[in-house]
């Protein structure tokens, strides 16, 4: 039996890392205010408008990704105990910055006096889950459902996958009224798993929706 494997994270990773960690090669060293000014998604949606509905309080969001850095100052206190299907605790020992970036876009709360990254749902809690390979991702979906997630964010695609396993996992989530939102890709090509599984909300450009969707009612 051949498991699918994670082939790439979606194209927002570089942008996210640049905003969070000042790594964009063409950008000057950012001050705290410039970090928030650079979060164009917040300006696009309008934080006041989104927050007038909800800040995500009471919502648990599972982020199936490369792991989330629990020590990041803009996520302190926002992470719940997570899961690594390989048992190596990579859910909080990131293998790249992508997962931390995605979590920050969703639930970043900043630090200090208006410093750092603030997400569109800063009241939400993050359930970090290491992505594993294409075959173990469905296990992560089921684990997230069983541990209180109301929304599952997957900002990655696989080149191959066991379709039956994904279909079963998505059906399990829907049965428990858990929404899965997955990236369809950034290059306009075919929609790849898990975004192509019936019942998954496929989004072509992750940065546009990250957190803004989650700031809505939790019901």
Secondary structure by P-SEA (a helix, b strand, c coil): cccccccccccaaaaaaaaacccccccccccaaaaaaaaaaaaaacaaaaaaacccccbbbbbcccccccccccccccccccccccccccccccccaaaaaaaaaccccccccccccccccccbbbbccccccccaaaaaaaaaaaacccbbbbcccccccaaaaaaaaaaaaaaabbbbbbbcccccccccccccccccccccccccccccccccccc
